Amino acid sequence: MRPAFRHVLLARLDVPSHPLEHIVLDTASQRLLRVIARSVEATCELAHYVILEHESAPPEEDPSRPDLRLVEELRGTDRAPRRRHLLGWLNELRASERLPPLGIPGPSVAYARFDGTIASLTVLELHGAIITRGRSGEAVLEFAWGPTRSSLPLTKDLEARIAAGQLPHDRASWRAVAGRVPRFALAAYAPPERGYCRKLAVELI
């Protein structure tokens, strides 16, 4: 009998001057986790099950990232959940449009505002989403959120994959390339930098 896997690798968050983080869905506890691994197998593929070896809490809590975990090794598997199962899990985790994306208004939040009770990861259900350019020229995900439109800068990894044609940039090309429009975006607070944590879009699903 095959082992029962519980962790699905959803995204990577690579911010300069900070350790690489892997965004993982724990399907057993229905939680999103940020994982920093001492060792990472090259076989770890997005949207596949992974194995977390010797998981632990960081020695010092970061109030802006209460969902951060440390592991000795992140190992890949050749198994992936069915897409309908993945979408079902994400649907259960989707954020309410009655609150701003990631809970606090603004494109970035002062580190001093965090007290360890606000999740640093969230699932946003997308409506009318497009990839465009922000005022500073960076690539952003723009989407309807409640009665307004909102936007989040893309991580460099996500932007590069879109630029390389691995992910399309608008509804027409999403349908042509992927056969479907992304239903969800995975958003995260970046690690603190100069006293602030930026909001980022890290993956489209």
Summary of the structure (lengths in Angstrom):
residues: 205
radius of gyration: 16.5
end to end distance: 29.9
largest distance: 53.9
contacts: 617
relative contact order: 0.18
helix: 15%
strand: 40%
